[in-house]
C-alpha cells in the first residue's frame, strides 16, 4: 500500500470515478488498504488486450499509454484509473496498457475487492446503482 500521507489523495482520485463517487472518504480509504502496490519499468506491458482482467489499477506515479492494435487511445497519469470493470467479471481486456516511464500503480484485484465489500452491502448498493444508471444511458444512446 502507498504511504499513509498519500492515501487521502488516492481516495480523492477514486472518488472522481462515477463508480466510486457516492462512497465516503472512509470507505474509499478502507478499500485502498486492500490494494497492492506494483512497479513497472518503462516499456512494460501492464495489461494486454485479450487477456482476462484481474482488477482495477490506480496510477500512483508515472505515465501509461492505452493502445488498441497499436493505435493510441489515451495517455493516463497519476490519479487516473483503468480496468475498473474487471472488478465485476473476467471479460478480456479491451486494450493494452504500456508504461511510458517507470510507473507505480495500486492494484485492487477482484478477489480483494469482494473480500472488502462482502460485509459492506451499502458499498455494493451504491456501485450497482451507478452501473444501472450507466447502462440506462447506454441503452438510450443505442439506435432503435
C-alpha positions in Angstrom: 0.0 0.0 0.0 1.1 3.6 -0.6 2.5 5.8 2.2 -0.3 6.9 4.5 0.1 10.6 3.7 -1.0 9.9 0.1 -4.0 7.7 0.9 -6.3 10.7 1.1 -5.1 11.9 -2.3 -5.6 8.4 -3.8 -9.0 8.2 -2.2 -9.9 11.5 -3.9 -8.7 10.1 -7.2 -11.1 7.1 -6.8 -13.9 9.4 -5.7 -13.7 11.2 -9.1 -14.8 8.0 -10.9 -18.6 7.7 -11.3 -18.4 4.1 -10.0 -17.0 5.3 -6.6 -18.3 8.8 -6.5 -21.0 8.0 -3.9 -18.6 6.3 -1.4 -17.5 8.2 1.7 -13.8 9.0 2.2 -13.6 6.5 5.0 -14.9 3.7 2.7 -12.5 4.6 -0.1 -9.5 4.6 2.2 -10.6 1.3 3.6 -10.9 -0.1 0.1 -7.4 1.2 -0.8 -5.9 -0.7 2.2 -6.7 -3.9 0.2 -4.8 -2.8 -2.8 -1.2 -3.9 -3.6 1.5 -1.6 -5.0 3.1 -2.7 -8.2 6.0 -1.1 -10.1 6.5 -1.3 -13.9 9.6 -0.3 -15.9 9.3 2.0 -18.9 8.1 -0.1 -21.9 6.5 -2.8 -19.7 3.0 -4.0 -20.7 0.8 -3.7 -17.6 -2.3 -5.2 -19.2 -2.6 -7.0 -22.5 -5.6 -6.8 -24.8 -7.5 -10.1 -24.9 -6.2 -11.4 -21.6 -8.7 -11.7 -18.7 -8.8 -8.7 -16.4 -7.9 -9.2 -12.8 -8.9 -5.8 -11.3 -8.5 -2.1 -11.2 -5.3 -0.1 -11.5 -4.8 3.3 -9.9 -1.7 5.1 -11.1 0.3 6.5 -8.2 3.1 8.0 -10.4 4.3 7.6 -13.9 2.6 7.7 -17.3 0.9 5.0 -19.3 -0.5 4.7 -22.8 -3.7 2.9 -23.6 -3.4 1.2 -27.1 -5.7 -1.0 -29.2 -3.9 -2.7 -32.1 -1.0 -0.2 -31.9 -3.5 2.8 -32.1 -3.1 5.2 -29.2 -6.4 5.7 -27.3 -5.3 7.6 -24.3 -2.4 8.7 -22.1 -3.0 8.3 -18.3 -1.0 9.8 -15.4 -1.0 9.8 -11.6 -4.6 9.8 -10.2 -6.0 8.0 -13.3 -7.6 4.6 -13.1 -8.0 1.8 -15.6 -9.6 -1.6 -15.5 -12.4 -0.9 -13.1 -14.9 -3.1 -14.9 -12.7 -6.1 -14.1 -13.8 -5.9 -10.5 -17.1 -7.4 -11.6 -16.1 -10.0 -14.1 -13.2 -11.6 -16.1 -14.0 -10.3 -19.5 -11.0 -9.9 -21.8 -9.1 -6.6 -21.6 -10.1 -4.4 -24.5 -6.7 -2.6 -24.9 -3.0 -2.8 -24.0 -1.7 -0.5 -21.3 2.0 0.2 -21.6 4.2 2.1 -19.1 5.9 5.0 -20.9 8.2 5.7 -17.9 8.8 4.0 -14.6 5.2 3.7 -13.2 3.8 2.7 -9.8 0.2 1.5 -9.5 -2.1 0.3 -6.8 -3.8 -2.8 -8.0 -7.1 -3.9 -6.5 -7.9 -7.4 -7.6 -11.5 -8.7 -8.0 -10.9 -11.1 -5.1 -9.6 -8.3 -2.8 -12.5 -6.1 -3.8 -15.1 -8.7 -3.0 -13.3 -9.5 0.3 -13.7 -5.9 1.3 -17.3 -5.4 0.2 -18.8 -8.7 1.3 -19.8 -7.3 4.7 -20.5 -3.8 3.4 -23.7 -4.0 1.3 -24.1 -0.2 1.3 -20.9 0.0 -0.9 -22.2 -2.6 -3.3 -25.6 -0.9 -3.5 -24.0 2.5 -4.4 -21.8 0.9 -7.0 -24.7 -1.1 -8.5 -26.9 1.9 -8.7 -24.2 3.7 -10.7 -23.8 0.8 -13.0 -27.6 0.6 -13.7 -27.6 4.4 -14.4 -24.7 3.9 -16.9 -26.5 1.0 -18.6 -29.7 3.1 -18.9 -27.7 5.9 -20.5 -26.1 3.5 -22.9 -29.4 2.0 -23.8 -30.9 5.5 -24.5 -27.9 6.2 -26.9 -28.4 3.0 -28.9 -30.4 3.3 -32.1 -33.8 1.8 -32.1 
